[in-house]
């Protein structure tokens, strides 16, 4: 995306969160990136960029790899039920509490 725009304010880019002007920083030392022109912080910018990038990956590849997700959903009959998402599999485990 950075290669597709002009350097500096010539990029005519606007922040999708706060709708203020962005500057395209395309120097030789640091990785190319965008920054708010007036240097104020934008609380939602990072999350928005990550969300947009994830959508871009999904559109190009039709899948996305995420790390396993594990959640304890409760205690039942002296143990706990654990849900674990791994790829397109949902694993449900019952772990017995050995103290009872």
TAGI-V16006 format. One record per residue. PSI is psi in whole degrees, 0 to 359 (999 if undefined). Layout:
{{PSI} {PSI}}
//
This chain:
{{319} {327} {344} {354} {159} {159} {149} {212} {345} {346} {336} {43} {147} {138} {128} {345} {301} {357} {32} {166} {139} {157} {135} {115} {112} {56} {185} {341} {307} {162} {143} {140} {173} {151} {155} {133} {318} {10} {16} {152} {147} {110} {325} {2} {314} {313} {319} {316} {315} {319} {313} {321} {319} {319} {320} {316} {316} {320} {323} {322} {346} {14} {163} {140} {124} {154} {159} {143} {130} {136} {132} {121} {4} {170} {135} {126} {44} {23} {196} {151} {131} {128} {136} {122} {125} {103} {233} {19} {141} {114} {128} {122} {149} {121} {118} {136} {113} {350} {340} {999}}
//
